[in-house]
Amino acid sequence: MRAVSVVAAIIAVVLGLSGGATAAPAAGWEAVWATAPMRASESFAPNWSEQGFANQTVRQEIRVSSGGPALRVRLSNAYGTQPLEVTGATLARTAGAASVRPETLQHLTVGLNRTFTVAPGAEIATDPLVFAVSPLESLTVTLYFARPTGPATYHAQALNTTYRANGDHRADGPADAFAETSQSYYYLSGVETAALPRSSGVALFGDSITDGYGATPDARNTYPDELAERLTAHGTPRPLLNLGIGGNRVTVDSPRLGDSALTRFHRDVLAQPGVGTVVILEGINDIGLSGGGDPVGAPFPVVSAEQLIDGHRELIRQAKAGGIRVIGTTLLPFAGSDYYTADREAVRQAVNAWIRTSGEYDAVVDLDAALADPADPARLDPRFDVGDHLHPNDAGYAAMADAIGPRLPA
């Protein structure tokens, strides 16, 4: 396996690529899967982030949106309080649940070493692997931590099952040892492929509606998943990155719901290699948590329509300064939800009116109109409502993909 890594490194040099530690991904790569890192916390559902890992193996399955002839994996210790020692890591093609196809398994290295360390606050890219992948292919990344990691940088709502085993099972093919499950990602922040001529990538940036809350777990029914499937079916696959965080706000940093959109935009969007467009769907949590709410969402400053619009303007400014086309989407209806009051609805209407008419976004997708109940436009259409009157169901996410797809640049 070491020889394979050496061959990959040589090919990377020929292609003008580089592996190893990076403050931002190097040129010559493009992200084909990513998730937004978060600090360890309780969040809305049980997870392993606060306790971290010790003599345990974590197996995580992802699906790439586009393909390429070689790849590397990004791991993030962005919120770590101590160096993260990865005793070993492997990549393989997924066979189902926690099992992998053993004949495809390769060891991941950094500087050709199977054991490597990620400094607190840092992110690394592994050495390149000759590992061709196709659009919509499922891959499994397995990480073994012999020593205690401390609290883990993670992503709370993966909408996909992660598996844990005691001891070192990084090279296991079968799933037998992986008896524990979680619905979060841990340390895994991205997969990049060697760049090929193609349409530029799209960052899908937002809150739980982008993240996919309410979609059927493990079914790939979030709107980014649905959009990737539509583009691939039409013969035009492209990198699509789901950079939503459940509960996220434009203007407010939260210990449990992630850094604000304004704080994280550079890291989560502008630093992604190959991204040429960003789709922004953010703001309903600024409105719904304004002045109070579930304790998980603290703090609760009052956010006005003007403040939220100013936040969107700053995101637009950052995107355009980075040379990225920026698409805005209107905020979905939320009458009947725990968030709803008449005053909060007035803020949503004001923000949506600005998104539609200001001309400050390069393009606008009116998701409010696409998902509203024709009989009561302040509410989600019952066909699209997961039941909390705030989040779409699988059909709603499919409708979002149908609305957004035609507005993406060629």
C-alpha positions as CSV (number, residue, x, y, z in Angstrom):
1,M,0.0,0.0,0.0
2,R,2.9,2.3,0.6
3,A,4.0,1.9,-3.0
4,V,0.6,2.9,-4.1
5,S,0.9,6.2,-2.1
6,V,4.3,6.8,-3.7
7,V,2.9,6.3,-7.2
8,A,0.0,8.7,-6.3
9,A,2.5,11.3,-5.2
10,I,4.4,11.0,-8.4
11,I,1.2,11.3,-10.5
12,A,0.2,14.3,-8.4
13,V,3.5,16.1,-9.2
14,V,2.9,15.4,-12.9
15,L,-0.6,16.9,-12.6
16,G,0.7,19.9,-10.7
17,L,-1.0,18.8,-7.5
18,S,0.2,18.7,-3.9
19,G,-0.9,16.9,-0.7
20,G,-0.2,17.4,3.0
21,A,-1.2,20.1,5.4
22,T,-2.9,23.2,3.9
23,A,-4.4,26.3,5.3
24,A,-6.7,26.3,2.2
25,P,-7.0,23.7,-0.5
26,A,-4.3,23.9,-3.2
27,A,-5.0,24.7,-6.9
28,G,-5.5,21.7,-9.2
29,W,-8.1,20.1,-7.0
30,E,-11.9,20.5,-6.7
31,A,-14.2,19.6,-3.9
32,V,-16.8,17.0,-4.9
33,W,-18.1,16.4,-1.3
34,A,-17.9,18.7,1.7
35,T,-19.6,19.4,5.0
36,A,-19.4,22.4,7.4
37,P,-17.4,21.8,10.6
38,M,-18.8,22.6,14.0
39,R,-17.6,22.7,17.6
40,A,-18.4,19.7,19.8
41,S,-21.8,20.1,21.5
42,E,-25.0,18.4,22.5
43,S,-27.0,19.8,19.6
44,F,-30.5,18.5,18.9
45,A,-29.7,14.8,19.0
46,P,-27.2,12.5,20.8
47,N,-23.7,12.4,19.3
48,W,-20.2,11.5,20.2
49,S,-18.5,14.9,19.7
50,E,-18.1,16.0,23.3
51,Q,-16.6,12.7,24.5
52,G,-14.4,12.2,21.4
53,F,-12.8,8.8,20.8
54,A,-10.1,6.6,22.4
55,N,-9.1,3.2,20.9
56,Q,-12.1,3.4,18.6
57,T,-12.7,3.2,14.9
58,V,-15.2,5.5,13.2
59,R,-16.6,4.6,9.8
60,Q,-18.3,7.2,7.7
61,E,-20.0,6.9,4.3
62,I,-20.4,9.8,1.8
63,R,-21.5,10.2,-1.8
64,V,-19.5,12.3,-4.2
65,S,-21.4,14.6,-6.5
66,S,-18.9,14.4,-9.3
67,G,-15.9,12.3,-10.2
68,G,-12.3,12.2,-11.1
69,P,-9.2,10.0,-11.6
70,A,-7.5,10.7,-8.3
71,L,-8.6,12.0,-4.9
72,R,-7.6,13.1,-1.5
73,V,-9.6,13.5,1.8
74,R,-9.7,16.6,4.0
75,L,-9.9,16.2,7.8
76,S,-10.6,19.1,10.1
77,N,-9.6,19.8,13.7
78,A,-11.0,23.3,13.4
79,Y,-12.5,23.3,16.9
80,G,-10.0,20.9,18.6
81,T,-8.3,21.9,21.8
82,Q,-5.4,19.5,21.4
83,P,-3.5,17.9,18.5
84,L,-5.5,15.1,16.8
85,E,-3.5,12.0,16.2
86,V,-5.0,9.8,13.5
87,T,-3.4,6.4,14.1
88,G,-4.7,5.2,10.7
89,A,-7.3,5.9,8.0
90,T,-8.6,4.0,5.0
91,L,-10.7,4.7,2.0
92,A,-12.8,2.1,0.2
93,R,-15.9,1.8,-2.0
94,T,-19.0,1.3,0.0
95,A,-20.6,-2.2,0.1
96,G,-23.6,-1.2,2.2
97,A,-24.2,0.1,5.7
98,A,-20.8,-0.3,7.6
99,S,-19.3,-2.8,5.2
100,V,-16.8,-2.0,2.4
101,R,-15.5,-3.8,-0.7
102,P,-12.1,-5.0,0.7
103,E,-10.5,-5.3,-2.7
104,T,-10.8,-1.5,-3.1
105,L,-9.5,-0.5,0.4
106,Q,-6.5,1.8,0.4
107,H,-4.7,3.4,3.4
108,L,-4.7,7.2,3.5
109,T,-1.4,8.9,4.3
110,V,0.0,12.3,5.0
111,G,3.6,12.8,4.0
112,L,3.5,9.1,3.1
113,N,2.9,8.3,6.8
114,R,-0.1,6.2,7.8
115,T,-0.1,7.9,11.3
116,F,-0.4,11.6,11.3
117,T,-1.4,14.6,13.4
118,V,-3.7,17.5,12.8
119,A,-2.9,20.6,14.9
120,P,-5.6,22.4,16.9
121,G,-7.5,24.7,14.6
122,A,-6.1,23.2,11.5
123,E,-7.3,21.2,8.5
124,I,-5.2,18.8,6.4
125,A,-5.5,17.1,3.0
126,T,-4.2,13.6,2.7
127,D,-1.7,12.5,0.0
128,P,-3.3,11.8,-3.4
129,L,-4.6,8.4,-4.2
130,V,-5.0,6.9,-7.6
131,F,-8.7,6.1,-7.0
132,A,-11.0,6.9,-9.9
133,V,-14.6,7.8,-8.8
134,S,-17.8,8.4,-10.7
135,P,-20.6,10.9,-10.0
136,L,-22.9,9.7,-7.2
137,E,-20.5,7.0,-6.1
138,S,-20.5,6.1,-2.4
139,L,-17.2,6.0,-0.6
140,T,-16.4,5.0,3.0
141,V,-13.7,6.8,5.1
142,T,-12.6,4.9,8.2
143,L,-10.6,6.6,11.0
144,Y,-8.8,4.8,13.9
145,F,-7.9,6.8,17.0
146,A,-5.6,4.8,19.4
147,R,-5.2,7.8,21.8
148,P,-7.9,10.0,23.3
149,T,-8.9,12.7,20.9
150,G,-10.6,15.1,23.2
151,P,-13.8,16.8,22.0
152,A,-14.3,16.2,18.3
153,T,-14.8,18.7,15.5
154,Y,-17.9,17.4,13.8
155,H,-21.1,18.1,11.7
156,A,-24.2,17.5,13.7
157,Q,-26.8,16.5,11.2
158,A,-25.3,14.2,8.6
159,L,-28.6,12.6,7.5
160,N,-26.5,9.6,7.1
161,T,-25.4,6.8,9.5
162,T,-21.9,6.8,11.0
163,Y,-20.6,3.7,12.7
164,R,-18.2,3.1,15.6
165,A,-16.3,0.1,16.8
166,N,-14.0,-0.5,19.8
167,G,-10.4,-1.2,18.8
168,D,-8.7,-1.0,15.4
169,H,-11.0,-2.0,12.5
170,R,-9.9,0.4,9.9
171,A,-9.1,-2.4,7.4
172,D,-12.2,-4.5,8.1
173,G,-14.3,-5.4,5.1
174,P,-17.4,-6.7,6.9
175,A,-19.5,-4.5,9.3
176,D,-19.5,-7.0,12.2
177,A,-17.5,-4.9,14.6
178,F,-19.4,-1.6,14.0
179,A,-22.2,-2.0,16.5
180,E,-22.7,1.6,17.5
181,T,-24.3,4.3,15.3
182,S,-24.6,8.1,15.1
183,Q,-26.2,10.6,12.7
184,S,-23.2,13.0,12.6
185,Y,-19.9,13.3,10.8
186,Y,-16.6,13.5,12.8
187,Y,-13.5,15.2,11.6
188,L,-14.3,14.4,7.9
189,S,-14.7,17.8,6.1
190,G,-14.2,17.1,2.4
191,V,-13.2,14.9,-0.5
192,E,-11.4,16.5,-3.5
193,T,-10.7,15.0,-6.9
194,A,-8.0,16.0,-9.5
195,A,-9.5,18.7,-11.5
196,L,-10.7,18.0,-15.0
197,P,-12.3,20.4,-17.5
198,R,-16.0,20.7,-16.5
199,S,-18.5,23.2,-15.2
200,S,-17.5,24.9,-12.0
201,G,-18.7,23.7,-8.6
202,V,-21.7,25.0,-6.7
203,A,-21.7,25.6,-2.9
204,L,-25.2,25.2,-1.4
205,F,-25.0,27.3,1.7
206,G,-27.6,27.6,4.4
207,D,-29.3,26.2,7.5
208,S,-31.2,23.0,8.3
209,I,-33.2,23.2,5.1
210,T,-30.0,23.0,3.1
211,D,-28.6,20.4,5.5
212,G,-31.6,18.3,4.9
213,Y,-33.5,18.1,8.2
214,G,-36.7,16.2,7.6
215,A,-35.4,14.1,4.7
216,T,-35.4,10.4,5.1
217,P,-32.1,9.4,6.7
218,D,-29.7,7.4,4.5
219,A,-32.0,7.9,1.5
220,R,-30.1,10.8,-0.1
221,N,-33.2,12.9,-0.4
222,T,-31.9,16.3,0.7
223,Y,-32.2,19.0,-1.9
224,P,-28.4,18.9,-2.6
225,D,-28.7,15.2,-3.2
226,E,-31.8,15.6,-5.4
227,L,-30.1,18.3,-7.4
228,A,-27.0,16.1,-7.9
229,E,-29.1,13.3,-9.2
230,R,-31.0,15.5,-11.6
231,L,-27.8,16.9,-13.1
232,T,-26.2,13.5,-13.4
233,A,-29.3,12.1,-15.1
234,H,-29.2,14.9,-17.6
235,G,-25.5,14.1,-18.4
236,T,-24.2,17.3,-16.8
237,P,-22.8,16.2,-13.3
238,R,-20.9,18.9,-11.4
239,P,-19.5,19.3,-7.9
240,L,-22.3,20.2,-5.5
241,L,-21.4,20.9,-1.9
242,N,-23.9,20.7,1.0
243,L,-22.7,23.4,3.4
244,G,-25.8,23.7,5.5
245,I,-25.8,23.7,9.3
246,G,-29.0,23.0,11.3
247,G,-30.2,26.1,13.2
248,N,-27.6,28.3,11.6
249,R,-28.1,32.1,11.4
250,V,-26.7,34.8,9.2
251,T,-25.9,37.2,12.0
252,V,-25.5,35.2,15.2
253,D,-22.6,32.9,16.3
254,S,-23.9,30.0,18.4
255,P,-21.9,27.4,20.4
256,R,-24.3,24.6,19.3
257,L,-25.7,25.8,16.0
258,G,-22.5,26.8,14.3
259,D,-20.6,30.0,13.6
260,S,-22.8,32.5,11.8
261,A,-23.0,32.6,8.0
262,L,-20.9,35.8,8.1
263,T,-18.2,34.1,10.2
264,R,-18.0,30.9,8.3
265,F,-18.5,32.0,4.7
266,H,-14.8,32.3,3.8
267,R,-13.9,28.9,5.2
268,D,-17.0,27.0,4.1
269,V,-17.4,28.5,0.7
270,L,-14.6,30.7,-0.6
271,A,-11.9,28.2,0.5
272,Q,-13.5,25.3,-1.4
273,P,-11.5,24.5,-4.5
274,G,-13.4,24.7,-7.8
275,V,-16.4,26.6,-6.6
276,G,-17.8,29.1,-9.1
277,T,-21.3,29.6,-7.7
278,V,-22.9,29.8,-4.3
279,V,-26.7,29.4,-3.5
280,I,-27.6,31.1,-0.2
281,L,-30.7,30.1,1.8
282,E,-30.3,31.6,5.2
283,G,-32.3,33.8,7.6
284,I,-35.3,31.9,9.0
285,N,-33.4,31.1,12.2
286,D,-32.4,34.7,12.7
287,I,-36.2,35.4,12.5
288,G,-37.5,32.5,14.4
289,L,-35.0,32.7,17.3
290,S,-35.1,36.5,17.5
291,G,-35.7,37.3,21.2
292,G,-35.9,33.7,22.5
293,G,-36.4,30.0,21.7
294,D,-35.1,26.5,22.4
295,P,-32.1,26.7,24.8
296,V,-30.0,24.9,22.2
297,G,-30.1,28.0,20.1
298,A,-28.7,30.5,22.6
299,P,-27.9,33.4,22.4
300,F,-31.1,35.1,21.2
301,P,-30.5,38.7,20.1
302,V,-33.4,40.4,18.4
303,V,-32.7,40.6,14.7
304,S,-34.5,43.1,12.5
305,A,-35.2,42.9,8.8
306,E,-32.6,45.6,8.2
307,Q,-29.9,43.7,10.1
308,L,-30.7,40.5,8.2
309,I,-30.6,42.3,4.8
310,D,-27.3,43.9,5.8
311,G,-26.0,40.4,6.5
312,H,-27.1,39.1,3.1
313,R,-25.4,42.2,1.5
314,E,-22.1,41.3,3.2
315,L,-22.4,37.7,2.0
316,I,-22.9,39.0,-1.5
317,R,-19.9,41.3,-1.2
318,Q,-17.7,38.5,0.0
319,A,-18.8,36.2,-2.8
320,K,-18.3,38.7,-5.5
321,A,-14.9,39.7,-4.1
322,G,-13.9,36.1,-4.4
323,G,-15.1,35.9,-8.0
324,I,-18.1,33.7,-7.2
325,R,-21.5,34.1,-8.8
326,V,-24.1,34.4,-6.0
327,I,-27.7,33.2,-6.2
328,G,-30.2,34.2,-3.5
329,T,-33.3,32.2,-2.5
330,T,-36.4,33.5,-0.7
331,L,-37.2,32.2,2.8
332,L,-39.8,29.4,2.9
333,P,-43.2,29.9,4.6
334,F,-43.4,29.0,8.3
335,A,-46.9,29.8,9.6
336,G,-48.0,27.1,12.0
337,S,-44.4,26.4,13.2
338,D,-43.1,27.1,16.7
339,Y,-41.2,30.0,15.2
340,Y,-44.2,31.8,13.9
341,T,-45.6,35.1,15.1
342,A,-47.2,37.9,13.1
343,D,-44.2,40.2,13.8
344,R,-41.7,37.5,12.6
345,E,-43.8,36.9,9.5
346,A,-43.5,40.7,8.7
347,V,-39.7,40.4,8.9
348,R,-39.7,37.4,6.6
349,Q,-41.9,39.3,4.1
350,A,-39.6,42.3,4.2
351,V,-36.5,40.2,3.6
352,N,-38.1,38.2,0.8
353,A,-39.2,41.5,-0.9
354,W,-35.7,42.7,-0.8
355,I,-34.3,39.4,-2.2
356,R,-36.8,39.5,-5.0
357,T,-36.5,43.1,-6.0
358,S,-33.2,44.6,-5.0
359,G,-31.2,43.2,-7.9
360,E,-28.2,42.7,-5.6
361,Y,-28.1,38.9,-6.1
362,D,-26.9,37.7,-9.5
363,A,-30.0,35.6,-9.7
364,V,-32.9,34.7,-7.5
365,V,-34.9,31.5,-6.9
366,D,-38.3,32.1,-5.3
367,L,-38.5,29.1,-3.1
368,D,-41.2,30.8,-1.1
369,A,-43.5,30.8,-4.1
370,A,-42.4,27.2,-5.1
371,L,-43.3,25.6,-1.8
372,A,-46.1,27.8,-0.5
373,D,-49.6,26.4,0.1
374,P,-51.8,27.9,-2.7
375,A,-54.7,28.3,-0.3
376,D,-52.6,30.0,2.4
377,P,-49.2,31.3,1.1
378,A,-47.9,31.9,4.6
379,R,-47.8,28.1,5.1
380,L,-45.8,25.3,3.5
381,D,-47.9,23.4,1.0
382,P,-49.0,20.2,2.9
383,R,-47.6,18.1,0.2
384,F,-44.1,19.4,1.0
385,D,-44.4,19.8,4.8
386,V,-42.5,17.2,7.0
387,G,-45.0,18.0,9.8
388,D,-43.4,20.9,11.8
389,H,-44.6,23.5,9.3
390,L,-41.0,24.7,8.9
391,H,-39.0,22.0,7.1
392,P,-39.8,20.3,3.8
393,N,-40.2,16.6,3.5
394,D,-38.7,14.4,0.7
395,A,-41.1,15.8,-1.8
396,G,-40.4,19.3,-0.7
397,Y,-36.7,18.9,-1.2
398,A,-37.3,17.5,-4.6
399,A,-39.4,20.6,-5.5
400,M,-36.5,22.8,-4.3
401,A,-34.1,20.9,-6.6
402,D,-36.5,21.4,-9.5
403,A,-36.7,25.1,-8.8
404,I,-32.9,25.7,-8.3
405,G,-31.5,23.5,-11.1
406,P,-32.6,25.7,-14.0
407,R,-31.0,28.8,-12.4
408,L,-27.5,27.4,-12.1
409,P,-25.1,28.8,-14.7
410,A,-23.9,26.4,-17.4
